[in-house]
Amino acid sequence: MPWHTCLLALIAGIFASRAPLEGGLALAAVAVADALLRGRVGRLPLPTLFLCAALGLGYALVRTPAQLPAPEWMEAKQPVLVRGVVDRAEPREGRRLRIILREMTVLTDRGETAFPGRLVWNWRNPSYRPVPGQRVETVLRVVPTRGFGNPGGWDYEWYWLRQGVHWRGWVSGKSAPVWSGRPDGTAGTVKAALRGLVAERLPDSPGGGVVLALVTGDRSRIDEPTARSVRAAGLAHTLALSGLHVGFVAALGLGLAWLAGRVRPSLLLHIPRPKLAVLLAAPLVLGYAWLGQPSSSLIRAATMYAFWGALLLQGRGRVLMDGLFFALAAIVAVTPLAVFDLGLQMSALAVAGIGLMYPRFGPRLKNLIAGGAGSRSQGTWRAKARTLGGFALGILAVSLCATISLLPAVSWYFGTLSPNILLNVIWIPVLGFAVMPLGILGMLLAAAPPLASLGGLLLGGAAQITDLLLFLLDATAGAGLTPVYAVLRPLWPETVGFGLLMVVALRVAAASRVVPALTWLAGLGFLLLVGPHAAIMAEDARPVVRLELIDVGLGQAALVTTPGGHRWLTDGGGGSSSFDMGEAVVAPYLTLGRPPRLDGVIMSHPDNDHSRGLSFILSRFEVGVFHTNGMLPGGESGREMRAALAVGGLTPLALEAGQEVDLGGGTRFEVLHPARGFRPRGSNERSLVLRLVAEGQGLAILPGDMERAGTAAVLNSGFDLSAQVLVLPHHGSRSSLSPAFYQAVDARVALCSDGFMNRFDFPHPEVVEALGVPVYATSSHGLVRAMWASDGSLFVHSHYP
């Protein structure tokens, strides 16, 4: 409808506030689709679309908060005493608590001063569960909410900024936070008490943790192995409270309406069952959204349900699509920056895909089993089997429609594809029709003292069913039936092209014929889909060598690209048990517009900040060869890497001084260190030291975390150390300070991979002074790229100016 097109143009304008090129391209696609699909009479005038886009752009700019400057005490990187009020307290996986503070003050040597903005504080293994409105006093180390500055990467700073959060904090020291008393009778207190009742009656098992998350939104008892296995199976969306769970709760209303009709059939004469289901589900949906807050996805899902319910009560058609657009209009009117929220994008795309595709393909798929004129005459059991099969195929059809529509977004945001759609046929119905009803009913009964025991039995039953699901999931994964693939992350033109081709396919399926307008639209979509690949192929054909330091915080990951598109990754950054740097940062950059392939991976040494992110790369990418300094990580990191090598079919090949690695395109790595027999204490000193060479010219030195002993060995080796670019040893630490080494390299530029406002003060001022050349640090410049043209001329670019 015309107003749908206007809303899409307005949303394109909002996107243009952050990404002008992509927003303009989306607006052009909306205009072209509107003109071709409506025809000359029904199309909207271009000035109308431009006006809507301009309105969205202006509204977004007005509502965009500005980042606050860091105060002097923060620049000093010293812990401070912070006093504030709890705005939100969100239980997270692995017994973590995410607390948002507002109305803050800080106590420094200059006294107590106001601290504007909000702060996110991640507290691991919390000893106390606060509620909104409580005051707290604690010692924190505070930094701005800065993320990883890589092109096409997830913008952590923007994610928090649009929520009004400007700072991040970590508990510093051994003193425990001091809390005020809990406010009585507040919504937060009531929710905390209800969550506590449910938690007490659930078994301390993986299934119990999942039920607690599904019913109350408390994810703290979901352990990391459970989260990882569910995520690997492509079922993570079933644990994040969203529209899917609101749908489960709404289905309870449908069940209550059916039950009411059986008990009192005359009731259906006054109000049809669909309208009765809406009225009975409304309080359940509102209560569930209230309990699961502060989940913004639940609020948005409840908003969508409200519009769908209103349209159903009015007897309107096109309920799904019109309700979606009405909800989007309301959400954008209140919070225009919500269009950048991943949850809203995924929800809107999934609902739109189901609404557009399911009516055309779903019934045909279900009728393969459930249809047929003579099914009733074939026996009750056979009819029921057909009905059950049709129901399963219906769920499969819905999952397929949602998966296809989400494909570009999932590929872009996550860089992975999990083709395990058949698991949804079992997982989603069991959650929706067994676990969720038992959990919600058990929670309601647990809140009534006379029925608390029965509520505990129901909650325990829900946990047992979930434990069985997780057992089956682990068995399926152990048999290798839940693969997850790294995939190319589509660029914006490709995403728009995919959308246009989907529109054409749906129109052709509906009309069963191809008209000239659809041909032109399909041609445009095809050009947008293949154009970026042609541009990348042309870029790879240029005689250019590139060295890129990926911003991985306090760690290191360097990518070397040689003529012909050959790519070698040296190190993969750090990470932790709850954050995989390879999956979250390195892989998304490597797959931006390119397939997940590497000619080789080199690990300079096994320290966590260089090696932890490599396991994901080695297991999910097509890797030609894996080189090390002869050492592998120990502990959990080592187990992960060995498993990844087994999956990738790779055998580590040790390098030593004097060897060379052909990188392709006339480029090679000369190995300068460690020499055979070099055995100092510590793995840093045994870091691989690599010299990037092209056409006999030294381009760059990559020394890993080499310190004084390693530096002395390299200086005494007699190798040519000259290079135009030096990657600072050990992130610019003073322990690697060596003027003699800097003089031997005689670099024009130095690059440093360090963390933003890191507590070690990398790169150290003494190192910077001794170098005497410009230093590009990832902490201030984001990703840094050094490029050499065919004539050997050097160009340095950075993500941030």
N, C-alpha and C positions, 0 to 999 in steps of 0.2 A: 504494500500500500504506500501512497505518497509519503505519509508521515514516517513510515519505516525508513525510507530512503533519506529523509531529512535527519533522522536520528543517527543513521550511520555516517552521514556527512559531518554531523556535530562531533561524533566520537573520533572521526579522522582528524578533525581540528584539534581535539584534546591531545591526541597522540603527537601532532605536529609541534606541540609545546616542548617536547623532549627530543623528538626525532623529526625535524622538518622534512627531510627527503622522504622518509618512509610514510609519514602522514600525508604528504602531497601525493605520493603514489597510490595510497589507499583511496584518497578522495577521487583521483582520476579513475581508478577502477570502479568505484561506486557510480560515477557519472557515466562511464561507458556502459556498464551493465544496465543502468536505468534507461539510457537512451535506446539501447538495442532491444531490450526485453519488453519495454512498454510501447514501443512504436512512436511514430511522430506525434500522435494525438495525446497520448498519456504521459509522455516524458516530462520531467520537471525541468524548468529553465535553469541553465547553468548559474545565473546570478543567485538563484535561490539556494543552490547547493553551496556556492562560495560564501553566501551570507551565513548559512548554518555552520560551515567550517570555521569562519571567522569568529562566530559567537562562541564555539567550543574552544578555540585557541585563546581568546580573551579571557573566558571564564577560568580556564586552567591556569593561565599566567597569574591571574588575580589570587587564586587559591593556592599557588605553589609557595611553600614556606622557604625562607632563605636559611642557609647554613650559618650558624652562629660562630663567630671567631673564638678560637681557643684562648682562654685566659692565661696569664703569665704562669700561674702555679701549675697549670697543666703542661705547659711547655717544659717545665723543670722536671717532669716525669716522676714526681714524688706522690706517694699516697696521701690522701687527705681525709678528714672526717666529714662525711656527708650526712646531712639530716634532710629527710623528705617524707612525703606521703605516698603510700602505695596506691597507684592508679589501677594496676592489674597485676595478678599473680597467676601465671600459666604453668601448670605442671607439664614437664616435657619428658621425653624418653630417657631411660637410663637414670632415673631418680634425680632429675635436674629440675630446677625451678627458675623460670624466667620472670623477673619482677620489673615492672615499669614504675619509676618514681617520678613524681611531680612536686611542685612547690618546694624546691630544694634550696638549701643553703650549704656552704662549705666553710670549714674552720681551717684557716691557714695562719702563717706567722703574722699576717696583717689583721687578724681577727675574723669574725664571722661575716660573710658577704653572701648576697643573694646569688643563686646559680640558675640562670634562666634555661628554659627548655625542659625536655624530659630525658631520662636516663634509663637504659636497659641494663639490667644486672642479672647475669647468669650465675646461679648458685648451685653448685654440685653437692649432692647428698645433704640437702638442707636439714637443719635440726629443728626447724619451726616452719609452719605454714601460715603466713599472714593472709589477711583479707583486705580488700580495697577499703581505703579510709584510715588504715592504721599508720601511725608514724614510726619511723625507724631512724636509728643512729648507728652508722657503721663506717669503718675505714675501708676506702676503695682506691684502687688505681684507675684513673679515668682518662679516656682518650676520645676523640671525636669518632662518630660512626662512619669510618672510612672502610671501604672494601678493597677488592682486588681490581686494579686498574688495567684491565685487558679489553681490547676491542671485542664487542659481542658478548662479554661476560655478564654474569648476574651482578646488578648494581646494588650492593648491600646498602650503600649510603642512601640512595634514593628510596629503597624499600623502607628504611626506618624514617627518613626525613618526611615522607608523606604521611606518616603517623605522628608527626610532631616530636620524634625522638632524635635528639642531636648527639647523645653521648653514650658510650659503653663503659661499664665498670666491672671490675673483678675484686673480690675480697682480698685484702692485703693484710698480712700479719695473722696472729693467732687469736686476737680478741673477737669475741662473738658479737653479732649485731644485737642491739638493744631495742626492744619493741615496746610500744605503748599498749595499753589494754585494747582488746577487741571491742569495737562498737557494737552495742546490743541492738538486735532487731533489724539490722540492715540486710539487704539482699545478699551481700557477700557472705555474711555470717550464716544465713540460712542455707545458702548453697554449700558452704564448707561443711556444715553439719550433715547435710544430706549426702554429700560425697563421702564423708567419714563413715556414715552408717553402711553405705554400699561397700566401701573398702573393707570394713570389719568382717563382713559376711561373705566375702569372696575368697577363695583359696589363693595362696601365694604361689600361683603357677602362671606360665605364659598365657594360658587361656583366661585366667582371672584378670591379668593385666589388660588384656584386650577388651574384655567385657567392661571393666571399669572405664576404659577410654571411650567405648561406644555409648555407654549409658550416661556418663557424667562429663565427658570431655577431659578427664584426668588421665594423662598419658604417662605419668611418672613410673608406672610399674610395667611398662612395655620395655623389656630388656633389648639390648642391641642385637643379639642373634635373631630374636623374633622379628624385629623391625627389618633386619637385613634380608631374612628369608622371604618375608611378605613383599618387600620392595623388589627383590630379585624376580619374584613370580609375576610382577606387574599388577599386584593387588594393593599397592600402598594407598590408593584412593579410597579403599574401603575402611581404612583406619583413621583418615583425616575427616573430621566431622564436616559434612557438606550436604549438598542437595540430595545425594543418594540416601543419606540417613534420614533426612526430613521426609523423603519418599517412603522409607520404611515406616516411619511414625504415622504418616498419612494413611498408609495401608491398614494400620490398626483401626483407623476410623472407618475404612471400608468394611473391615471385619465386624466392627461393632454394629454398623448399619445392617449387614447381613443377619447378624444375630438378633437385632431388634425386629427385623422383618419376620424371622422365624417365630419369635415369641409373640409378637403382635402384628399379624399381617395387615390389619386395617390401617396401621400407621402409614403404610406405603401408599394408601389411597390419598392421603393428605399431603405427603411430601415424597417425591420419588427417591429411590435409593441413592443415586449419585449425589443429590443435594443433601440428603441426610448424612451421607458419608463426609461431605465437606464440613457440615456443622459439627459433627462429632469429633472430627480430626482437628478442628481449629484449636481447641484448648490444649490438645496434646502437642501440636506443633509449636504453639507459643511457649508452653512449659519446657519443651525440649530445647528450643532456641535460648530460652532464659538460662537454663541449667548449663548449657554448653558454652555460654559466653565466657570470655570475650572473643569467641570465634566469629570473625566477620563473615566467614563463609556461611555460617548458620543463619546469621541475620539476613544475608542476601537471599539464601534459599527460602527462608520464611517469607520474605517479601515476594518472591516469585510465587510461592504457594498462595499467598493472600490474593494476588491478582488472578491466578488460575481459579481459585475458589470463587471469587467474585464473578468471573465470567461464567462459570458453571451455574451459579445460582441465578444468573440472568438468562440462562438458556442460550448463551451465545455459542456460535461455531468458532472454528479456528482457535480453540482455547489455548493450545500449547504455544503456538508462535505469537499470537497477540499478547498472551500473558507474559511471555518472555520479553517482548518489546516494551510493554507497559512497565514491567519491573526494571528493565535497563534504564528507561527514561526516569523513573523515580530515583534510582540509585545515582545516576549521573547528576540529577538535579541537586541532590543532597551532598554527594561527595564525588565531584568530577574526576579526581585523581584515582578513584577506584578502578578506572578502566585499565590502569597499569598493573592491577593486582592479578597475579597468576590464577588464583582461585576463581575470580569472576570470569576471566577469559576462558578458562577450561569449562566452567559451568555453562556459560553462554554457548560455546562451540558445541558441547555435547548435546545440550537441549536442542539447538538448531539442527544439528545433524540428525538427531532422532526424529524431530518434527518434520524434516524435509524428506528423509530417506525411508523411514520405517513404513509410512503409508503405502509406499510403492513396492517395497521389497519384503517387508515383514510378513504380511498375510500370505504371500506366495510361498515363503519358506515354511511357515507353520502348516499350511495346507498339504505339504508333502507327507505329513504324518496325520495331523489332526483332521484334515478335510476328508472329503469323500461322502457321496450320497448314501452309501449303504453301511456306514460305520455302526449305526445303532443296532442293526440286525445281526451283527457278528458277535454278540455277547457282551454282557456288562463288563467283564474284566478286560476284554479287548478294547472296548470303547474307552474305558478308563485309561488303558495304556496309551491309546492314541491321544487322549486329552493331555496326559502327563507329558508325552513326547512333544505335542504341540506347544505346551507351556515351556518346556526346556528350549525348544527351537525359537520360541518368541523371545526368551531372555537372550539367547545367542544372537538373534537378529538385532535386538536393541544394543547389545555390546558391540556388534560389528559396526552398526551405524555410528555409535559414539566414538569407537576407535578410529574409524576412517576420518571422521570430522576433526578429531584431535591430533591426527598424525603430524601435521606441520608444527603445531604448538609443542607437542611432546618432544619431537625431534629437536626443535629449537632450544627449548628450556633445559632438557635433560641429556640430549645427545645419545639417547639409548632407545631401543625398541624391544619390547617384550611381547613376542607373538603367542602369548599363552591365553588366548581368548576363551578357549574351552574351559579353563578353570573357573571362569565367571559363572558358567552354567551350574556349578556345584556351590561355589563359595558364596555368591550373592544371594541365591534363594535360602540357603541355610542361615546366613546372617539375618536376612530380612524377615523370614517366617518362623525362625526358631530362636536364635540368640537374642535378637533385639526385643521381641515380645516378652520372652522370659525375663530378660534383664530389666526392662521397664516395669513390668508387673511386679517383679521381685523388689525393685526399688520402692515402688508405691506401698507395697505391703510391709517392707522393712521400716517405713516411716510410721506405721501404726503399731504400737507396742503389742496389742493382743495378737497380731498376725505376723510379728517380726520373724518368728521361726519359719513360717511358711515362705516368707519372702527370702530368707536365707537359703531354703531348699531350691527355690526357683533360680536364684542367682548362681548357686552351685551347679545346677543343671546346665545353665547357659555356659558356665566356665568349662564344664566337662565336654560339652559339644564343641566349643572352640578349641580346646586342647586336642580333640580328635581331628579337627580340621587342620590344625598346625602339624600334627603328626603325619597326616596324609600329604600335606604340602612338603614337609621335609623328605618323606619317602619319594615323592615325585621328583624333587630336586636332586636327591641322591642318585636317582636313575637317569639323570641328565635330561629330564623332560620339561624343564623350565628354563630354557636358554634366554639370555639377555644379550643383545648385540649392540655394540657401539655403531652409530650411524652418522652420516653426513648431516650437519645442522644447516638447514636451508637458509639462504639469505632472504631478505624481505621481498625482492622481486619474485623469487621462487614461490614464496608463501602466497602472494597475491595471485600469481599464475595458477597455482593449485586451486585456489578458491574459485577463480573464473572457470576453470575446466570442470569443477564440481557442479557449478551452476548450469553449465552447458549440458552435462550428463543428465542432471535431474530434469531439465526442460525437455531434452530429447526423450527420456523415459516416459515423461508425462504426455508428450504430444505424438510420440512414435514417428516423428519426421524431423528432418533437419531443414531449417529455414536459413536464408542468407545471413540474417542478423546473428544467428548462433554460430555460423561458420566464421564470421569475423571475430566474434568473441572467443571462440576456440583458438583461432590463430594468434590472437593477442596473448591468451593464457599460455600457449605453447612457447611463444617468444620469451615471455617473462620467466618461464620455467627453465629454458635451456640457455638463455643469454648469459647469466652469471657464470656458467661453466665454461662457455667459450672465452669469456674474459679471463678466467683463472688459467685456462690452458695457454692463452697468449702471454700472461704474466710469467708462467713457469718457463716458457720458451726463451725468455730474455736472458742474456749472459750476465746475470746478477747473482751474487752470493749474499745471503742474509744471515745475520746472527741476532737472535731475539732472546732477551731475558724476560721470561714470563713473570708477571707479578704474582708471586706465591707467598707473600709475606716474608717472615724470617725463615728463609729456606732458599733453595735455588732450583731452577729448571730453565735450561737453555735449549733453544731450537735452532738448528743450522739447516738452511735450505740452499741447495746448489742448483745450477742450471739443469733444466730437465725435470724439475719438481722433486728431486731427491730430498728426503727430510730425515734428519737424525736428531734424536732427543737426548740431551745429556742431563741426567738427574730429573727428578719429578716432584720436588718440593716435599714438605712434611705432612702433617695431619695428626689425627688422633683416632681413638676408637669410635668417636661419634662424628668425625668429619674427615672425609677422604679427599685430600687435596687433588689427587689424580682424577677422581670422578667429578668433583665440583668445580675445579678451576682449570687444570691442565688439559684434560680431554675436551671440554667444551671449546677451548681456544683452538686446539689442533684440528677439530672437526668442523670449524666454521667455514662452510662452503667447500670443504674437502673431505674425501672419504677417510675412514679411520685406518690409515696405512702409514707405516714408518719403515724406511730402509733399515734402520737400526736404532737401538737404544744403548746408551752408555751410562753406567753408574760409576761416578767418580770414587765414591767410598760409601760404606753402609750406614753412616749416621742418619738418624731418623729424618732430619730436615732436608736431606737430599734423596732419600730412598723410599720413604713411606708412600709417596704418590705414584710410584712406578708399578705397584702390583696391579692396580686397575688397568693401566696402559698395557702391561704385558699379557693380561688375561683377555682383554676385550679388543685390542687392536691386532691387525695383521703386521707382525714385526719380523723383519728379515733376520736380524742377529742381535744378540745381547752380550755386551762386553762389560767386564768389571775389572777391578784392581786385584782380583783374586779372593775377595772377601764378600760374604753375604751377611745381611742383618741377622741378629739373633732375636729370641723371644717371639712375641706375637707377630711383629713385623716380618721376621724371618719365615715363620710358618705361612703367612699370607703370600710372601713372595715365592716360596717354593711351590705352593699350590698354583699360583698364577703361571709360573714357568711350566708346570705340568699341563695346565689347560692350553697354553700357547704352544706346547711342543718345543720349547726352547732349552738349550743347554748353555749355561754361562761360559764365556770364553775370556780368560784372563789376559790382560795386556801388560806389557812391561816396557821399560825405556828402550828406545831404539826401533820399536815396531812402528808401522804405519797402517792407517785405516783409510781405504779408498772410499770417499764419500760420493763419488760420481760427479760428472760435469767438470772434470779436471781439477777437483778439489780433494784435499786429504787432511787427515789429522796426523801429525807427528806426535808420538808418545815420548815425552821427556822424562817422565817419572811415574812410578818408582822403578828403580833398577833392581835386577835380580839380587837377592840377598839383603836388600834394605829392610831392616826389621826394627824400627823405633817403637817406643811405647805409644799407644793411641792410634786410632784409625785415621785421624785427620792428616797426620804426617805421611801416610801412605796414599793419599788422594792421587788419582790420576791427574797428571798435568799434561794438557793437550795444546798443541800449537796448530791453529787452522791456517792452512797454506793453499794458495791457488796460483798457478803459473809461476811457482818458485818464490812468490812474495808472501811474507808473513802477515797474516790478516789479524789474528787474535790469539791471545793466550787464555786458556781456561784452566785455572790451577786448583779447583775444588776448595777444600779447607786446609790446604797446605800451610804449615806454620814454620817456625825457625829451622828445625832440623831438615824438613823437606826442602825449604828454600836454599839452605846451604848445599844440599846434595845437588839440586838443579843447577846452582851457580857453578859448582865444581865439575859438572858433567861434560862441559865442552860443547854442548848443543847450542845452536843458534837460537837465541831467545827473542830476537827482534820481532815486533808486531805493532800494528797501528792501534790496536785496541787491547786493553788489559781488563779482564774481569777480575775484580779485586779478590784476593785470597781470603777465605773465611769471612766473607761479607763485610770486609773492611775492618776487621778486628785489629786492635793494637798488637795482639799476639802474633800477627803475621806481618807487622811493619818491617820493611826491608828496603832502605833507599838503594842499596846495591842492586837488588833485583829490579826495582823500578828503572834504574839507569840502564840495566842490561836489556830490558824490554824496549825502552825508549818509545812508549806509546804516545799517541796524540790525544787519546780519549780513554777514560776509565769508566767501566760500568760496575755497578754494585747492586746485588740482590739482597735487600734487607726489608725488615718489617716497618710499617708506619709507626713512628714514635716508639721504636723498640726500646726495651729497658736496658740494653747493652750499649746504647749510644752509637750503633753502627750507622754509617762508616765513621770511625773515630776521627776527631779533628786532626790529630797528629798524622794520621795516614793521609788525609786529604791534603794537608800542608806539604808533606814530603813528596807527594806525587807531582804537584805543580802543573797539572793538566785538568781540564774540565771533567767533573765526575757526574755521571747520570745515575741516580739511585732510584730503584723501583719504589721506594717509600715516598718519594716526592714526584716522580715522573711517570709512575705506572710502568707498563710494558715499554722497554727500550729496544729499539731496532737499529742495528748498524748494517749498512748496505754498501757493497763494493761494486761499482760498475766494471765493465770489461777493461777499461783503461786503468783500473786500480784506485780510482778516486773514491773517497769515503764520505758517506752521508749518514748522519745520526738523526733519528726521529724518536719521539716519545708519545705515549698516549695522552699524558697531561703536558701542557706547555711548560 
